[in-house]
């Protein structure tokens, strides 16, 4: 259920915002381990893992366990991801480009 606090809870930390931004900026089938996400977002492994766990629990990310590895991907079937987060972060990139060119 979406409440007025839903986005507050999803976007309540820099690490979660960076992780969502990372997944939105990649291809639809992009998958990464927690260590890869930490490296790509420049956050410590514990901070990245905590944020990934929260985003998974909030339904924003999917989690596959392959052996001992946790593989994360964006849940493109999630309504908030599809209707709010992806358009918002894609528009952010577009706006940055416009401002840079403009």
N, C-alpha and C positions, 0 to 999 in steps of 0.2 A: 504494500500500500504506500502510495506517495503522499507525504505530508509536507508542510512548509519547511520542516527541518531536514528533509531528505537530502537536499543538495548541501546543506550545512554539514551534515555528517559525512558525506562523500568527499567534499572538498575542504576538509578541516585541517589538512597538513600539507606542507610543501612537498613532502615525499609522495603523498598520494596524488597530488596534482601533477608532479613530474612523471609519475608512473603512467597515469592516464594519458598524459600528453605523449609519452613515448609510444604507447600501444596505438593511439589514434594516428600517429605520424607514420606508422609502418603499414605494410600490406595487411589485408583482411586476415590472412592465415598466419600472421606473425606469432611466434611462440618463443618464450624465453624462460630460462631457469631463474631462480631468485638471485643467484650470483651474477648472471648476465644483466639482469635488471639493475642490480646495485651498481655494476660497473658502468652501464650506459647512462644512468641517471646521476652518477657521482655521489651516491649516498652510501653509507656504511651498510654492510650486509645485514646486521641486525635491524637497522631502520627500514631498509627495503623489505625485508621479510615480514616485519610487523605491518607495514603498509599493504603489502600484497595480501596478507591474511585478512586484513580488514576489508579490502576491496573484493576479495573472494566472498567473504561473509555477507557483503552488501549486494552481491550478485553482479558486480561490474566485471569481474574476471572469472574465467573458468580455470579449473585446476585439474591436471592429469598427472597421475603418479606413474612414472616409468622407472622401474627399479627403485633406487633410493632418491631419484631426482623428482622435484616438483616442477612441472612445466606449466607456465601460466599463459593464457591467451585472453583477449578481449571477448566478452560475451556479447556478440553482435545481436543476439536474440533478446537481450534485456532492453526493455522499453526506454529506460533512462539513458542507457548507453546510446541507443539508436536515435532517439529523438532530441536529446539534450547535449550529452557530452561530446559525441562525435561532431555534430554540427558546430558546437561552440569552439572546440579546439581547431577545427578546420578553418573556421572563420577567423580565428586568431592568426593563423598563418597567412591567410589572404590579406588581412588588415596590415600585418607587418610588412608584407610585400608591397602593398599600395603606398604605405607611408615611406618606405625606403625609396620607391620609384618616384614618388610624388613631389 
